Amino acid sequence: MDIPQHIAFILDGNRRWAKDRGLPAWQGHLKALDTLDELVYWCRETGVKYLTVYAFSTENWGRPEEELGHLFGEVLTEGVTEKFPRLHEQNIRVNVLGRLDRFPPKMQTAIGDIIEKTKSNTGLVFNWCLDYGGRSELVRAVQEITRQQIPADQITEDIVSAHLYSAGVPDPDLVIRTSGEQRLSGFLLWQNAYAELYFPKVYFPAFTKTDFDEALTWYAGRDRRYGK
């Protein structure tokens, strides 16, 4: 079976999963961290080389303060501290696409530590999109190119790609967005030009190995022509 080299994942449906169970929204994010832990394992075992997940967008800052407090605390600080050391044991390299500087210091430290610890690993590359927006990424790239005073007629697609957060990472082959929503929401707008888009209806916290295998089977049946 044709396995995608790079899977990009929009982790959608956490809050709805929690609401259906009478739980606060942040409990959905916490359960999603368990599912994400399994997803990383499935990708590694299947032979996927890159996994990029949309964990926190630039628009997510508009969510309720209480939800953000739990998200930054129990989920993205304590949860990362507990679960991510296992990634190092599995030779997985962790990167962040986006900005860390606007998050609480403890969260910055927790994520920065795992990035530093895994930077020499040679296995699956696990990219976390944090404080990420596709449009803001492109604006940042244009600003960097402008600062370097590269003549307009010398700016190529390769130059733009080299100034994105994802520089050096191949474009996604498959994008999966759970919960049934069928949009990218600003996720890797430049990079997803020729990605296959798959929209299972299951909420991410309930996403299973069977759902993952079904996505891979669907992808293997696609005829990727890249506009040709």
SERO-4910 file (N, C-alpha, C, O; in steps of 0.05 Angstrom, whole numbers):
BEGIN
 pado doro    nc1    nc2    nc3   cac1   cac2   cac3    cc1    cc2    cc3    oc1    oc2    oc3
  Met    A     17    -24      0      0      0      0     18     25      0     38     26     13
  Asp    A      9     45    -15     24     70    -17     19     86      9     -3     95     15
  Ile    A     41     90     24     39    103     50     48    132     46     69    137     35
  Pro    A     33    152     56     41    180     54     66    185     70     69    175     92
  Gln    A     84    200     58    109    208     72    103    227     94    115    226    116
  His    A     84    245     89     78    267    108     47    269    112     33    273     93
  Ile    A     38    265    136     10    268    143      7    293    160     21    297    180
  Ala    A    -12    311    152    -18    335    167    -46    330    179    -64    321    166
  Phe    A    -49    338    205    -73    330    220    -85    354    234    -72    368    249
  Ile    A   -111    359    229   -126    380    243   -142    366    265   -160    351    260
  Leu    A   -134    370    290   -145    356    313   -171    369    321   -172    385    340
  Asp    A   -193    363    307   -218    377    311   -238    360    325   -239    335    322
  Gly    A   -255    373    341   -277    360    355   -273    354    384   -289    341    397
  Asn    A   -251    365    396   -245    360    424   -267    371    442   -276    357    461
  Arg    A   -275    395    437   -295    408    455   -322    395    451   -337    392    471
  Arg    A   -329    387    427   -355    374    423   -356    346    436   -376    338    446
  Trp    A   -333    333    434   -331    307    448   -336    310    478   -351    294    490
  Ala    A   -324    331    490   -328    336    518   -357    343    525   -369    334    544
  Lys    A   -368    361    508   -396    370    513   -415    346    512   -434    345    528
  Asp    A   -412    328    493   -429    305    491   -429    288    517   -447    272    522
  Arg    A   -407    290    532   -404    274    557   -408    291    582   -403    281    604
  Gly    A   -417    316    579   -422    332    602   -397    342    616   -397    347    639
  Leu    A   -375    343    601   -349    350    612   -341    378    603   -350    388    583
  Pro    A   -324    392    619   -313    418    610   -296    414    585   -285    393    580
  Ala    A   -294    435    569   -280    434    543   -252    424    546   -242    409    529
  Trp    A   -238    432    567   -209    425    569   -205    395    573   -184    385    567
  Gln    A   -226    381    583   -223    352    586   -222    339    559   -210    318    556
  Gly    A   -235    351    539   -233    341    512   -205    344    501   -195    326    487
  His    A   -192    366    507   -165    370    498   -146    350    512   -127    340    500
  Leu    A   -151    345    538   -135    326    552   -137    298    541   -117    283    538
  Lys    A   -162    290    535   -166    263    522   -153    263    495   -142    242    486
  Ala    A   -154    285    480   -141    286    454   -111    282    456    -99    271    437
  Leu    A    -99    290    478    -70    285    481    -64    256    482    -43    247    472
  Asp    A    -82    240    495    -78    211    495    -80    199    467    -64    183    459
  Thr    A   -100    209    452   -104    200    424    -80    208    407    -71    192    390
  Leu    A    -70    232    411    -46    241    396    -22    223    402     -7    217    384
  Asp    A    -19    215    427      3    197    434      1    171    418     22    161    409
  Glu    A    -23    161    415    -27    137    399    -22    142    369    -11    126    355
  Leu    A    -31    165    359    -28    172    331      1    173    324      9    163    302
  Val    A     17    185    341     46    186    335     57    157    332     73    152    314
  Tyr    A     49    140    350     58    112    349     49     98    323     65     85    310
  Trp    A     24    102    315     14     90    290     30    100    266     37     84    249
  Cys    A     35    126    266     50    137    243     78    124    242     88    116    220
  Arg    A     91    123    265    118    112    265    118     82    256    136     74    241
  Glu    A     99     67    266     98     39    259     91     34    230     99     14    218
  Thr    A     76     52    218     67     49    191     88     58    171     87     50    147
  Gly    A    107     74    179    128     83    162    125    112    152    139    121    134
  Val    A    106    126    164    103    155    158    128    169    169    137    164    191
  Lys    A    139    188    153    164    201    161    159    228    175    175    236    192
  Tyr    A    136    241    169    130    267    181    101    268    190     83    259    175
  Leu    A     96    278    214     69    282    223     68    311    233     83    319    251
  Thr    A     50    327    222     46    355    230     17    358    240     -2    351    226
  Val    A     14    368    265    -12    371    277    -18    400    282     -1    415    292
  Tyr    A    -43    408    277    -53    435    282    -63    435    311    -86    427    316
  Ala    A    -47    444    330    -54    441    358    -66    467    369    -84    465    386
  Phe    A    -57    490    360    -67    516    371    -63    537    350    -40    543    342
  Ser    A    -85    549    340    -83    569    319    -81    597    330    -87    601    354
  Thr    A    -74    616    313    -74    644    321   -102    653    329   -105    672    345
  Glu    A   -123    641    318   -150    648    324   -159    637    351   -178    647    363
  Asn    A   -146    616    361   -154    603    385   -151    620    410   -161    614    431
  Trp    A   -136    642    408   -133    660    431   -159    672    439   -162    682    461
  Gly    A   -179    672    421   -205    683    427   -223    665    444   -246    672    450
  Arg    A   -214    642    451   -230    623    467   -231    632    496   -215    649    505
  Pro    A   -251    622    512   -254    630    540   -228    628    556   -213    608    553
  Glu    A   -224    647    573   -199    648    589   -195    623    606   -173    613    609
  Glu    A   -217    613    617   -215    589    634   -206    565    618   -189    549    627
  Glu    A   -217    562    594   -209    539    577   -179    542    569   -165    522    570
  Leu    A   -170    566    563   -142    570    556   -124    564    579   -103    552    576
  Gly    A   -133    571    603   -116    566    627   -112    536    631    -89    528    636
  His    A   -133    520    628   -130    491    631   -113    480    607    -97    462    611
  Leu    A   -118    490    583   -104    481    560    -74    485    563    -58    467    557
  Phe    A    -66    509    572    -38    515    575    -26    501    599     -2    496    599
  Gly    A    -42    494    619    -32    482    643    -33    452    642    -12    439    636
  Glu    A    -57    440    647    -59    410    649    -52    396    622    -41    374    623
  Val    A    -58    409    600    -54    396    574    -27    401    562    -11    382    558
  Leu    A    -21    426    556      3    432    541     28    436    558     50    440    547
  Thr    A     26    435    584     50    437    601     53    410    616     73    396    612
  Glu    A     34    404    633     36    379    648     34    354    630     49    335    634
  Gly    A     16    355    611     13    332    593     37    327    576     46    305    573
  Val    A     49    349    566     74    346    550     96    336    567    112    319    558
  Thr    A     99    346    592    120    337    610    118    307    616    138    293    618
  Glu    A     93    298    618     88    270    624     92    251    600    105    230    603
  Lys    A     82    259    577     81    241    554    104    243    535    113    223    523
  Phe    A    114    267    531    133    271    510    161    259    514    174    253    494
  Pro    A    170    254    539    195    240    541    196    213    527    217    204    518
  Arg    A    173    200    524    171    174    510    178    178    480    188    159    468
  Leu    A    173    202    470    179    206    442    209    205    437    218    194    417
  His    A    224    215    456    253    214    454    263    184    454    281    177    440
  Glu    A    250    168    471    258    140    472    252    126    446    265    105    440
  Gln    A    233    136    430    226    124    404    240    137    381    233    132    358
  Asn    A    261    153    387    277    166    366    261    186    349    268    191    326
  Ile    A    241    198    361    224    218    347    234    246    352    242    253    375
  Arg    A    235    262    332    244    290    334    220    308    335    202    307    318
  Val    A    219    326    354    196    345    358    204    373    350    225    383    358
  Asn    A    187    385    333    191    413    325    165    429    330    144    417    334
  Val    A    168    455    331    144    472    333    144    490    308    164    503    301
  Leu    A    121    491    295    116    510    273     98    531    283     75    526    290
  Gly    A    108    556    284     92    577    296    108    592    317    133    593    315
  Arg    A     95    603    337    108    619    357    103    607    385     82    597    391
  Leu    A    125    607    401    122    598    429    122    622    448    113    619    471
  Asp    A    131    645    439    137    667    457    112    679    470    115    694    490
  Arg    A     88    674    460     64    686    473     51    667    493     31    675    506
  Phe    A     62    643    496     51    624    516     63    628    543     84    642    546
  Pro    A     51    617    564     62    620    591     90    608    593     96    589    579
  Pro    A    107    620    610    135    611    611    139    581    617    156    569    605
  Lys    A    122    570    635    125    541    641    120    524    616    133    504    612
  Met    A    100    532    600     94    517    576    117    520    556    125    501    543
  Gln    A    128    544    553    150    548    535    174    531    543    187    518    526
  Thr    A    179    529    569    201    513    579    197    483    574    215    469    565
  Ala    A    172    474    580    166    445    576    170    437    547    182    416    541
  Ile    A    159    453    529    161    446    500    189    451    490    200    435    474
  Gly    A    202    473    499    230    478    491    248    456    499    267    449    484
  Asp    A    244    444    523    261    423    532    259    398    515    279    385    509
  Ile    A    235    391    506    232    367    490    243    371    462    253    353    449
  Ile    A    240    396    452    252    402    426    283    399    427    295    387    409
  Glu    A    295    410    448    324    408    451    332    379    455    353    370    444
  Lys    A    317    364    471    325    337    477    323    319    452    339    300    450
  Thr    A    305    324    434    300    306    411    313    316    385    309    304    364
  Lys    A    327    338    386    336    351    361    355    334    344    357    339    320
  Ser    A    368    315    356    387    298    341    375    272    334    388    255    321
  Asn    A    350    267    341    337    242    334    332    240    304    329    260    290
  Thr    A    332    215    294    331    211    265    306    196    256    304    189    232
  Gly    A    287    192    273    263    178    266    241    197    256    247    218    244
  Leu    A    216    190    262    193    207    254    197    236    263    205    241    286
  Val    A    191    254    246    191    283    253    163    291    260    144    289    243
  Phe    A    159    300    284    133    307    295    132    338    298    144    349    317
  Asn    A    117    351    280    114    380    281     89    388    295     67    379    288
  Trp    A     91    405    314     68    417    328     63    445    318     81    462    320
  Cys    A     40    451    307     33    478    300     20    492    323     -2    486    331
  Leu    A     35    511    335     26    525    359     27    555    354     46    565    343
  Asp    A      5    569    361      2    597    355      9    601    325     24    618    317
  Tyr    A     -4    584    309      2    583    280    -23    591    264    -45    585    271
  Gly    A    -18    606    243    -38    613    223    -25    614    196     -4    625    193
  Gly    A    -39    602    176    -27    601    150    -22    628    137     -1    633    124
  Arg    A    -40    647    142    -36    674    131    -14    689    145      3    702    132
  Ser    A    -13    686    171      8    700    186     35    688    179     56    702    180
  Glu    A     36    662    173     61    650    165     71    662    139     95    667    136
  Leu    A     53    666    120     60    678     94     69    707     97     88    715     84
  Val    A     55    722    114     63    749    120     91    750    131    108    766    123
  Arg    A     97    732    150    123    731    162    144    724    141    166    736    142
  Ala    A    138    706    123    157    699    102    163    722     84    186    727     77
  Val    A    142    737     76    146    761     59    163    782     74    181    794     62
  Gln    A    159    785    100    174    804    115    204    796    116    221    813    113
  Glu    A    209    771    120    237    761    120    250    765     93    273    773     92
  Ile    A    236    759     72    247    762     45    253    791     40    274    798     28
  Thr    A    235    809     48    239    837     44    263    847     59    278    864     49
  Arg    A    266    838     84    289    846    100    316    838     88    336    851     91
  Gln    A    315    816     73    339    807     60    344    821     33    364    816     19
  Gln    A    325    838     26    328    854      1    332    837    -24    349    844    -41
  Ile    A    318    815    -25    319    798    -49    303    812    -71    280    818    -67
  Pro    A    315    816    -95    300    829   -117    274    814   -124    274    789   -123
  Ala    A    253    829   -130    227    817   -135    228    796   -157    215    775   -155
  Asp    A    244    801   -178    244    782   -200    261    757   -195    263    739   -211
  Gln    A    273    757   -171    289    733   -163    275    716   -142    286    696   -133
  Ile    A    252    725   -134    237    710   -114    222    686   -127    206    690   -145
  Thr    A    228    662   -118    217    638   -130    201    623   -108    200    631    -85
  Glu    A    187    603   -117    172    586    -98    191    574    -77    184    572    -54
  Asp    A    214    566    -86    234    554    -68    242    574    -47    246    567    -23
  Ile    A    246    599    -54    254    620    -35    232    624    -15    237    627      9
  Val    A    207    626    -24    184    629     -6    183    605     14    180    609     38
  Ser    A    185    581      3    184    557     20    206    557     41    202    548     64
  Ala    A    229    568     34    252    568     52    248    587     75    263    586     95
  His    A    229    605     73    224    625     94    198    619    110    190    635    126
  Leu    A    187    596    105    163    587    121    173    573    146    196    564    148
  Tyr    A    155    570    166    161    555    190    170    527    183    186    515    197
  Ser    A    158    516    161    163    488    154    187    484    136    189    463    123
  Ala    A    204    504    134    227    502    116    242    475    121    248    468    144
  Gly    A    248    461     99    262    436    101    245    412    105    254    389    104
  Val    A    219    416    108    199    394    111    184    391     85    173    410     75
  Pro    A    182    367     74    167    363     50    137    369     54    127    367     76
  Asp    A    124    378     32     96    385     34     79    360     42     86    338     35
  Pro    A     57    364     56     40    342     64     29    327     39     23    339     19
  Asp    A     26    301     42     13    284     22    -16    281     29    -33    280     11
  Leu    A    -22    279     54    -49    274     64    -56    292     87    -41    294    106
  Val    A    -79    306     85    -89    322    107   -114    308    118   -132    301    103
  Ile    A   -115    303    144   -138    291    157   -149    312    177   -135    322    194
  Arg    A   -175    318    174   -189    335    193   -212    319    205   -231    312    190
  Thr    A   -211    314    230   -233    299    243   -257    317    248   -255    341    245
  Ser    A   -279    305    256   -304    318    265   -323    323    242   -346    331    247
  Gly    A   -315    318    217   -333    322    194   -332    350    182   -343    354    160
  Glu    A   -319    369    195   -316    395    183   -298    393    159   -278    379    159
  Gln    A   -305    408    137   -291    405    112   -278    431    104   -287    444     84
  Arg    A   -258    440    118   -243    464    112   -216    462    124   -211    447    143
  Leu    A   -197    479    114   -170    478    124   -165    497    148   -147    493    164
  Ser    A   -182    518    151   -180    537    173   -151    548    175   -141    552    197
  Gly    A   -140    555    152   -114    568    152    -90    550    157    -68    559    162
  Phe    A    -94    524    155    -73    504    161    -55    499    138    -64    488    118
  Leu    A    -30    507    140    -10    501    119    -20    508     91    -19    491     73
  Leu    A    -29    533     88    -42    541     63    -23    538     39    -32    528     17
  Trp    A      2    545     41     21    543     19     28    513     15     29    504     -8
  Gln    A     33    499     36     44    472     34     23    452     25     30    431     14
  Asn    A     -3    457     29    -23    437     23    -34    440     -5    -56    430    -11
  Ala    A    -19    453    -23    -29    458    -50    -38    432    -64    -58    432    -79
  Tyr    A    -24    410    -60    -30    385    -74    -36    362    -55    -35    339    -63
  Ala    A    -41    368    -30    -48    347    -11    -75    336    -16    -93    349    -26
  Glu    A    -78    310    -10   -105    298    -10   -119    304     16   -106    302     37
  Leu    A   -144    311     15   -159    320     39   -180    299     47   -196    291     31
  Tyr    A   -178    290     72   -195    269     82   -210    279    107   -197    289    126
  Phe    A   -236    275    108   -253    287    129   -270    266    143   -294    264    137
  Pro    A   -259    250    161   -276    231    176   -294    246    196   -286    268    206
  Lys    A   -316    235    202   -336    248    220   -330    245    249   -341    260    266
  Val    A   -312    227    257   -307    222    285   -292    245    297   -275    258    285
  Tyr    A   -299    251    323   -284    272    338   -256    261    344   -252    237    348
  Phe    A   -237    279    345   -209    270    348   -205    253    374   -191    233    372
  Pro    A   -215    260    397   -210    243    421   -219    215    417   -209    197    431
  Ala    A   -238    210    399   -249    183    394   -236    170    370   -244    148    362
  Phe    A   -217    183    357   -203    172    333   -188    147    341   -173    147    360
  Thr    A   -192    125    325   -180    100    332   -161     90    310   -158    103    289
  Lys    A   -147     68    316   -129     56    296   -145     48    271   -135     50    249
  Thr    A   -169     39    275   -186     32    252   -191     56    234   -190     55    210
  Asp    A   -197     79    247   -201    104    232   -176    112    217   -177    121    194
  Phe    A   -153    108    229   -127    115    217   -123     97    193   -115    106    171
  Asp    A   -127     71    196   -123     52    174   -142     58    151   -135     55    128
  Glu    A   -167     66    157   -186     73    136   -176     98    120   -180     99     96
  Ala    A   -164    117    134   -153    140    121   -130    133    102   -129    143     79
  Leu    A   -113    114    111    -91    106     94   -101     90     70    -90     93     48
  Thr    A   -121     74     73   -133     59     51   -145     77     31   -142     74      7
  Trp    A   -159     98     40   -171    118     23   -149    132      7   -152    136    -17
  Tyr    A   -128    140     21   -106    154      7    -93    136    -14    -87    146    -36
  Ala    A    -89    111     -8    -77     93    -27    -93     90    -53    -82     83    -74
  Gly    A   -119     95    -51   -136     93    -75   -137    119    -91   -150    119   -112
  Arg    A   -124    140    -82   -125    165    -97   -105    165   -120    -84    153   -119
  Asp    A   -113    179   -141    -95    182   -165    -84    210   -164    -97    229   -172
  Arg    A    -60    213   -154    -48    240   -150    -34    249   -175    -14    238   -183
  Arg    A    -46    269   -188    -36    278   -214    -22    305   -213    -10    314   -232
  Tyr    A    -23    318   -190     -9    344   -186    -16    364   -209      2    379   -218
  Gly    A    -41    365   -217    -49    384   -237    -43    376   -266    -49    391   -284
  Lys    A    -30    352   -269    -22    344   -296    -45    329   -311    -41    321   -334
***
